[in-house]
Amino acid sequence: MPVSIVQVMNNTTRTLHYYNRESGHGFDLDPKPEYYINDGLIPCSNYYDDQVPSQKSGQIAVKMGDGPNAQISDDNLQFCIAGFFICGGSWYAEDRFGPLDNGGKYILRLDEFASPGCGSFSLTFLLYEDQFRVTRRYIDCQSIQHAVPAVTAILMDLN
């Protein structure tokens, strides 16, 4: 069974653009407001069971602001992530992370951090459990962070 991304969390100061090229499902997610910086609340998408396309059939494009895309696909129960992994966008790479649960559902969390000379973000995939199903626009960071294991965290370049 294919894996799915069911929610996306935007813990950055930029608008997140999400688009599944196979299913056509896409949305923009507002950045984290300044007044929630210390509250542990992170803007999130509505729950939607969005199947991750196989590497051969398409990708999910994730973009921060007007930066480059990170491409996400499923390669034999591993997340295949392609994008720019160092500052300046000079090195394009592809890597695989897993194994994933067969038919597993995942939350994609994007976090921003400053590194010398560039702005970067990380993609973190968290195993989703039904108890975390949230339909409001914010998820409490502590409830997610301590309750589910991260599959992987990938550093991407914003520039």
Sequence and secondary structure as in RCSB ss.txt:
>XXXX:A:sequence
MPVSIVQVMNNTTRTLHYYNRESGHGFDLDPKPEYYINDGLIPCSNYYDDQVPSQKSGQIAVKMGDGPNAQISDD
NLQFCIAGFFICGGSWYAEDRFGPLDNGGKYILRLDEFASPGCGSFSLTFLLYEDQFRVTRRYIDCQSIQHAVPA
VTAILMDLN
>XXXX:A:secstr
   EEEEEEEESSS EEEEETTT  EEEE    GGGTTTTEEEB     EE  BTTT  EEEEETTS EEEEEES
SSSEEEEEE SGGG  EEEEEE    TT EEEEEEEEEEETTEEEEEEEEEE  GGG   SSEEEHHHHHTTS E
EEEEEEE  
